[in-house]
Amino acid sequence: MSSRHHIDDFMGCRIIRKIEEGRKITGVTREFDIAHIVVSRLWKSFKTTGMCTGRHGGGRVRSTMPAEDRYIVLSAKRNRRTTAQQVANQFLASSGKQISRKTVARRLRGGGLYARRPVVCVPLTRQHLTARLQWCREHHNWTEQDWACVLFSDESRFSLSSDCRRQLIWRESGTAYRPENIQEKDRYPTCSIMVWAGIMINGRTRLDVVANGTMTGQRYIDEVLLPHDCLDSEGIQRLVWPACSPDLNPIENVWDALGRQVAGRNYPPTNKNTLIRALTQEWDKLPQQLLDNVVQSMVRRVECCITLHGGHIPY
């Protein structure tokens, strides 16, 4: 992108000479790194007046100073859930100067802050962080071949309606999982069903619907493991999983992909029966390569958790 929008007399004469020699305006703009419209206007002016002087732009005067721009960015960082209008109101109260919310948004973008939805994760206490970090350190030397012997299972709840609340926060690129940018949430919507499934390299279990209640430890043994009888036959390792760590489980990525597939159907489900049918059909359609890739990502997940000292990691 061209960085200069005004040229002096010497530069104007050089540009006119290039064009008179037969160079195209596009080539001249690239050579001198000047906006195309500036060169075009200069050439038209030269043909009319015979002068090589470019005119100065008469744009609107900037409404804030650099120090005020820094104050706007700092205000959004102090409270990342504040809106652009609220920042404008704070700026008015502190400086007495009226600015629009669009001006605030431009200043925040200039400071590297963009409106994004906060990541929703379960709450983590200090004990949870310690347990997660210790667990990851114990499995830090595991390879993809080691993780290939593990069946990753979990339950998930799917609803007919999604959460329509879209609260935005101001954050820098690449900082989605910093504590100040995370919205903790552990409540599920109503009118939903619970399902259970497991994935591993080159295989998966069927998608089981939990008819009533949640999947407790005893129900997991009685209704899933014993009927499937897969632990001993497949040589699957049993792991003690750290509490409140769904983000460590790679099957969370599969739940996300399954939800997108169901939502993207030509005829979305309208009741619980059609929702169950859609989930079962889309589960069977998920490519095995997708499941293999998310299982193989466990090496990166463990490393990421250690880097973040047990904090939330991206799904």
Secondary structure, DSSP 8 states (H G I E B T S, - for coil): ---B----HHHHHHHHHHHHTT--HHHHHHHHTB-HHHHHHHHHHHHHH-------------SS-HHHHHHHHHHHHHSTT--HHHHHHHHHHHH-----HHHHHHHHHHTT-EEE--EEE----HHHHHHHHHHHHHTTT--HHHHTT--EEEEEEEESS-------EEE-TT-TTSGGGEEE-----SSEEEEEEEEETTEE---EEE-SS---HHHHIIIIIHHHT-HHHHT-------TT-GGGSTHHHHHHHHHHHHHTSSS---SHHHHHHHHHHHHHHS-HHHHHHHHHTHHHHHHHHHHTTT-----
